[in-house]
Amino acid sequence: MHLTIAMLTYRRNEYLAQVIPQLLEQADDVSGPETMVSVLIVDNDPQAGARAVVEAARVALGGEQPESSELSGRDDSAGAAATSRLVYVHEPEPGIVAGRNRALSEAHGSDALVFIDDDEIPSPGWLAALVGTWQAQGCAAVTGPTPPTFEVAPSPWVTASGAFDSWEAADGAQVRSADTGNLLLDLGVVERLGLRFDPRYGLTGGEDSLFTRQLTRAGEAIRFAAGAVVTKRVPAARARRAWVLERSLRSGSSWARVRIDTAGPADDGASGMWARLRLRLGYGAKGLAKAGVDGARAGVARIRGDVPAQARYEVSSRGGLGMVVGALGVHVREYGRPRSRRSRAQAGRKSA
């Protein structure tokens, strides 16, 4: 059996340097005569800034030269992660979807692909718990808790908002969806279904909700492993009311888009067009009502000085507004990157 742990990274080199040894320790925990585990680093920085970090980790650990599509001269090679313990690949196309699909391609030949984000810390026994649940349940995917750790103490409003809370379930319970910050995928199932992450969600987020919803709608099961804990680091820049409300808007937008995109078989005819229009109008009306009612409740809570209630209602109201935006087909970008003047000039010449 071969497993691939994939970490996508974008300019978090300090975090990456800290977590690579931990990922290799996790790999060692489940490796044996019949089990091999590889760590795959997918660098989404156009400047390939993580390459030096991976090479330095290899030197510090006294291990082998990390396999790299670029270093070995291969072009977009699939399956590198099935042959080496530490793998580096550079994916310059911007966006989380490009990175996740690159991980799927590189892990081809593995039995399972395990995603973890570059701002997360795996707890002892994390990988073993994911793999144990997968083997015991025979399911298509396994997820686990993602409790936060804050770089600075959050305000009472941020704490009460619930934006960083880890959702919980009973050990082994079946869940309807999951995010890719802590997710094991059975690649046999994924490849049989022909699933990939949708490029339309590349700069907006929500690609994991769409992917796992497609998995469950195909009749497959996602299980919860209570012992598979990763701790998500929350920097000071995110532990703010403004950031939480921006995320709530994006989350509401992607929630509506995912449900419209998975409502049923695509139909480009008149009936399909009207069916999608009804969905858009329905989710738009629902979001508008949510935004209005919970916005009013937030105002009342603020007058009363009830900070927890104010936070919950403000987040809910902003999420409702996001639903309206998503129902209208507007994409709220979370992973957009500023372009250089040269890039803008080139785009202008192309459009001309």
C-alpha positions as CSV (number, residue, x, y, z in Angstrom):
1,M,0.0,0.0,0.0
2,H,1.2,3.5,-0.8
3,L,-0.1,6.7,0.8
4,T,0.7,10.3,-0.3
5,I,0.5,13.2,2.2
6,A,0.1,16.4,0.1
7,M,0.7,19.9,1.5
8,L,-0.1,22.8,-0.7
9,T,1.9,26.0,0.1
10,Y,2.0,29.6,-0.9
11,R,4.7,31.8,0.6
12,R,4.5,30.3,4.1
13,N,8.1,29.1,4.1
14,E,8.6,29.6,7.9
15,Y,5.6,27.4,8.6
16,L,6.7,24.9,6.0
17,A,10.1,24.5,7.5
18,Q,8.6,23.7,10.8
19,V,6.0,21.1,9.6
20,I,8.0,19.1,7.1
21,P,9.9,17.1,9.8
22,Q,6.5,16.5,11.5
23,L,5.0,15.2,8.3
24,L,7.9,12.8,7.9
25,E,7.4,11.6,11.4
26,Q,3.8,10.9,10.8
27,A,4.8,9.0,7.7
28,D,7.2,6.9,9.7
29,D,4.4,6.1,12.2
30,V,2.4,4.2,9.6
31,S,5.2,2.9,7.3
32,G,6.2,-0.7,7.4
33,P,7.1,-3.7,5.2
34,E,3.8,-3.4,3.3
35,T,3.2,0.4,3.6
36,M,5.1,3.3,2.0
37,V,4.3,6.9,2.7
38,S,5.4,9.9,0.7
39,V,5.3,13.6,1.5
40,L,4.4,15.8,-1.4
41,I,5.0,19.6,-1.3
42,V,3.1,21.5,-4.0
43,D,4.5,25.0,-4.3
44,N,1.9,27.5,-5.7
45,D,4.3,30.4,-5.5
46,P,5.2,31.7,-9.0
47,Q,8.7,32.3,-7.7
48,A,9.0,28.7,-6.4
49,G,10.1,30.0,-3.0
50,A,9.4,26.7,-1.2
51,R,12.0,24.8,-3.2
52,A,14.9,25.9,-1.1
53,V,12.9,25.1,2.1
54,V,12.3,21.5,1.0
55,E,16.0,21.1,0.0
56,A,17.1,22.5,3.4
57,A,14.8,20.1,5.2
58,R,16.3,17.2,3.3
59,V,19.8,18.3,4.3
60,A,18.8,18.9,7.9
61,L,17.2,15.5,8.2
62,G,20.1,13.8,6.5
63,G,17.7,12.2,4.1
64,E,17.5,11.6,0.4
65,Q,17.4,14.2,-2.3
66,P,13.7,15.2,-2.6
67,E,12.2,14.1,-5.9
68,S,11.2,17.0,-8.0
69,S,9.5,17.2,-11.4
70,E,11.6,20.3,-12.2
71,L,14.9,19.1,-10.9
72,S,14.6,15.7,-12.7
73,G,13.7,17.4,-16.0
74,R,10.2,15.8,-16.2
75,D,7.4,17.9,-17.5
76,D,4.3,17.6,-15.4
77,S,5.1,14.1,-14.3
78,A,2.4,12.0,-12.7
79,G,3.2,9.5,-10.1
80,A,6.4,11.0,-8.7
81,A,4.9,10.7,-5.2
82,A,4.6,7.0,-5.6
83,T,8.3,6.5,-5.8
84,S,10.0,8.9,-3.3
85,R,9.7,9.8,0.3
86,L,9.9,13.5,-0.1
87,V,8.6,15.2,-3.3
88,Y,8.7,18.8,-4.4
89,V,6.7,20.1,-7.4
90,H,6.1,23.7,-8.6
91,E,2.6,24.6,-9.7
92,P,2.8,28.2,-10.9
93,E,-0.8,28.5,-12.0
94,P,-2.5,30.7,-9.4
95,G,-5.3,29.3,-7.2
96,I,-6.0,26.5,-4.8
97,V,-7.7,24.3,-7.5
98,A,-4.5,24.2,-9.6
99,G,-2.6,23.1,-6.6
100,R,-5.1,20.4,-5.5
101,N,-5.4,19.0,-9.0
102,R,-1.6,18.9,-9.3
103,A,-1.5,16.9,-6.1
104,L,-4.1,14.5,-7.5
105,S,-2.0,14.0,-10.7
106,E,1.3,13.6,-8.7
107,A,-0.3,11.0,-6.4
108,H,-1.5,8.8,-9.2
109,G,-0.5,5.3,-8.4
110,S,-1.0,5.8,-4.6
111,D,-3.8,4.1,-2.8
112,A,-4.8,7.2,-0.8
113,L,-4.1,11.0,-0.9
114,V,-4.1,12.9,2.4
115,F,-4.5,16.7,2.2
116,I,-3.2,19.0,5.0
117,D,-2.8,22.8,4.7
118,D,0.5,24.7,5.2
119,D,-0.9,26.6,8.2
120,E,-1.8,23.4,10.1
121,I,0.1,21.3,12.7
122,P,-0.6,17.5,12.8
123,S,-1.2,16.1,16.3
124,P,0.4,12.8,17.3
125,G,-1.4,9.9,15.7
126,W,-3.1,12.1,13.1
127,L,-2.2,10.1,10.1
128,A,-2.6,6.7,11.8
129,A,-6.2,7.7,12.9
130,L,-7.1,8.7,9.3
131,V,-5.7,5.5,7.8
132,G,-7.2,3.4,10.6
133,T,-10.7,4.7,10.0
134,W,-10.3,4.4,6.2
135,Q,-9.3,0.7,6.5
136,A,-11.9,-0.2,9.1
137,Q,-14.8,1.6,7.4
138,G,-13.9,1.0,3.7
139,C,-15.0,4.5,2.9
140,A,-14.1,6.9,0.2
141,A,-12.9,9.7,2.5
142,V,-12.0,10.5,6.1
143,T,-11.8,13.8,7.8
144,G,-11.1,15.0,11.4
145,P,-11.1,17.9,13.8
146,T,-9.3,21.2,13.0
147,P,-9.2,23.2,16.3
148,P,-7.6,26.7,16.1
149,T,-4.5,28.1,17.8
150,F,-4.3,31.9,17.7
151,E,-1.1,33.9,17.4
152,V,-2.7,36.7,19.4
153,A,-5.7,36.4,21.8
154,P,-8.8,37.0,19.7
155,S,-11.4,39.6,20.7
156,P,-14.6,38.4,22.4
157,W,-16.4,39.2,19.1
158,V,-14.1,36.9,17.1
159,T,-14.4,34.1,19.6
160,A,-18.1,34.3,19.7
161,S,-18.5,34.4,15.9
162,G,-17.6,30.7,15.6
163,A,-15.6,31.4,12.5
164,F,-12.7,29.3,13.6
165,D,-14.5,26.6,15.5
166,S,-13.8,23.0,14.7
167,W,-16.9,21.0,13.9
168,E,-17.1,17.7,15.7
169,A,-18.8,14.3,15.2
170,A,-18.7,10.9,16.8
171,D,-15.7,8.8,15.9
172,G,-16.5,6.8,12.8
173,A,-19.7,8.8,12.1
174,Q,-20.7,9.5,8.5
175,V,-20.6,13.1,7.5
176,R,-22.0,14.9,4.4
177,S,-19.0,17.0,3.4
178,A,-15.5,18.0,4.5
179,D,-12.8,20.5,3.8
180,T,-9.5,19.6,2.4
181,G,-7.4,20.9,5.3
182,N,-7.7,17.5,6.9
183,L,-8.9,14.9,4.4
184,L,-7.9,11.4,3.3
185,L,-9.2,10.4,-0.2
186,D,-9.4,6.9,-1.5
187,L,-7.8,7.5,-4.9
188,G,-9.3,4.3,-6.4
189,V,-12.8,5.8,-5.8
190,V,-11.8,9.3,-6.9
191,E,-10.3,8.1,-10.1
192,R,-13.2,5.7,-10.8
193,L,-15.6,8.6,-10.5
194,G,-13.4,10.9,-12.6
195,L,-13.5,13.6,-9.9
196,R,-11.2,16.7,-10.1
197,F,-11.4,20.0,-8.3
198,D,-13.4,22.5,-10.4
199,P,-11.3,25.3,-11.9
200,R,-14.3,27.8,-11.6
201,Y,-13.6,27.8,-7.8
202,G,-9.8,28.3,-8.2
203,L,-9.7,31.8,-6.8
204,T,-12.8,31.8,-4.7
205,G,-12.5,28.8,-2.4
206,G,-15.4,26.4,-1.9
207,E,-13.7,23.8,-4.2
208,D,-13.5,21.3,-1.4
209,S,-17.2,21.6,-0.6
210,L,-18.1,21.0,-4.2
211,F,-15.7,18.1,-4.5
212,T,-16.9,16.3,-1.3
213,R,-20.5,17.0,-2.1
214,Q,-20.0,15.4,-5.5
215,L,-18.4,12.4,-3.7
216,T,-21.4,11.9,-1.4
217,R,-24.0,12.5,-4.2
218,A,-22.3,9.6,-6.1
219,G,-23.2,7.4,-3.1
220,E,-19.8,7.3,-1.4
221,A,-19.3,7.8,2.3
222,I,-17.1,10.3,4.3
223,R,-16.3,9.2,7.8
224,F,-15.1,11.2,10.8
225,A,-11.9,10.2,12.7
226,A,-12.0,11.9,16.1
227,G,-8.3,11.2,16.7
228,A,-7.2,12.7,13.4
229,V,-6.5,16.2,14.8
230,V,-4.7,19.0,13.0
231,T,-4.4,22.4,14.7
232,K,-5.0,25.4,12.4
233,R,-2.8,28.4,13.1
234,V,-4.7,31.7,13.0
235,P,-2.5,34.7,12.4
236,A,-3.3,38.1,13.9
237,A,-4.4,39.4,10.4
238,R,-7.2,36.9,10.3
239,A,-8.4,37.1,13.9
240,R,-10.2,40.3,13.2
241,R,-13.9,41.2,12.7
242,A,-13.3,42.5,9.2
243,W,-11.6,39.4,8.0
244,V,-14.3,37.1,9.5
245,L,-17.0,39.1,7.8
246,E,-15.2,38.9,4.5
247,R,-14.8,35.1,4.9
248,S,-18.5,34.9,5.8
249,L,-19.5,36.7,2.5
250,R,-17.3,34.3,0.5
251,S,-18.6,31.2,2.3
252,G,-22.2,32.2,1.7
253,S,-21.4,32.8,-1.9
254,S,-19.7,29.4,-2.4
255,W,-22.5,27.7,-0.4
256,A,-25.1,28.9,-3.0
257,R,-22.9,28.2,-6.0
258,V,-22.1,24.6,-4.9
259,R,-25.7,23.8,-4.4
260,I,-26.7,25.2,-7.8
261,D,-23.8,23.4,-9.5
262,T,-24.7,20.1,-7.9
263,A,-28.5,20.3,-8.3
264,G,-28.7,17.7,-11.0
265,P,-27.4,16.7,-14.4
266,A,-26.3,19.6,-16.6
267,D,-28.9,20.5,-19.2
268,D,-28.1,23.3,-21.6
269,G,-31.6,23.3,-23.0
270,A,-34.5,25.6,-22.1
271,S,-35.6,23.3,-19.3
272,G,-32.2,23.3,-17.7
273,M,-31.9,27.1,-18.0
274,W,-35.2,27.6,-16.2
275,A,-34.4,25.1,-13.5
276,R,-31.2,26.9,-12.7
277,L,-32.9,30.2,-12.8
278,R,-35.5,29.0,-10.2
279,L,-32.7,27.8,-8.0
280,R,-30.9,31.1,-8.3
281,L,-34.0,33.0,-7.4
282,G,-34.8,30.7,-4.5
283,Y,-31.4,30.9,-3.0
284,G,-31.2,34.6,-3.6
285,A,-34.5,35.2,-1.8
286,K,-33.5,32.9,1.1
287,G,-30.2,34.8,1.4
288,L,-31.8,38.2,1.2
289,A,-34.3,37.3,4.0
290,K,-31.4,35.9,6.1
291,A,-29.3,39.0,5.6
292,G,-32.2,41.3,6.6
293,V,-33.6,39.4,9.6
294,D,-30.2,38.6,11.1
295,G,-28.9,42.0,10.4
296,A,-31.8,43.5,12.4
297,R,-31.1,41.0,15.2
298,A,-27.4,42.0,15.2
299,G,-28.5,45.6,15.6
300,V,-30.7,44.8,18.6
301,A,-27.9,42.7,20.2
302,R,-25.5,45.6,19.7
303,I,-27.8,48.0,21.5
304,R,-28.2,45.5,24.4
305,G,-24.4,45.1,24.6
306,D,-24.7,41.4,23.9
307,V,-21.4,40.8,22.0
308,P,-21.8,37.0,21.4
309,A,-25.3,37.4,19.9
310,Q,-24.1,40.4,17.9
311,A,-21.2,38.4,16.4
312,R,-23.3,35.4,15.5
313,Y,-26.0,37.4,13.8
314,E,-23.5,39.7,12.0
315,V,-21.8,36.6,10.6
316,S,-25.1,35.0,9.6
317,S,-26.3,38.2,8.0
318,R,-23.1,38.6,6.0
319,G,-23.4,34.9,4.9
320,G,-26.9,35.6,3.7
321,L,-25.6,38.5,1.6
322,G,-23.0,36.1,0.2
323,M,-25.8,33.7,-0.8
324,V,-27.4,36.5,-2.8
325,V,-24.2,37.2,-4.5
326,G,-23.5,33.5,-5.2
327,A,-27.0,33.0,-6.5
328,L,-26.5,35.8,-9.0
329,G,-23.3,34.1,-10.2
330,V,-20.9,36.6,-8.8
331,H,-17.6,35.1,-7.7
332,V,-16.1,36.5,-4.4
333,R,-12.4,35.9,-4.7
334,E,-10.5,34.8,-1.7
335,Y,-7.3,33.6,-3.4
336,G,-6.9,36.4,-6.0
337,R,-3.4,37.9,-6.4
338,P,-2.4,41.4,-7.5
339,R,-0.9,41.4,-11.0
340,S,2.1,43.3,-12.0
341,R,2.0,46.2,-14.4
342,R,3.6,44.1,-17.0
343,S,0.9,41.3,-16.6
344,R,-1.9,43.9,-16.8
345,A,-0.3,45.4,-19.9
346,Q,0.0,42.0,-21.6
347,A,-3.6,41.2,-20.7
348,G,-4.6,44.5,-22.2
349,R,-2.8,43.8,-25.5
350,K,-4.5,40.3,-25.7
351,S,-7.9,41.8,-25.2
352,A,-7.2,44.5,-27.9
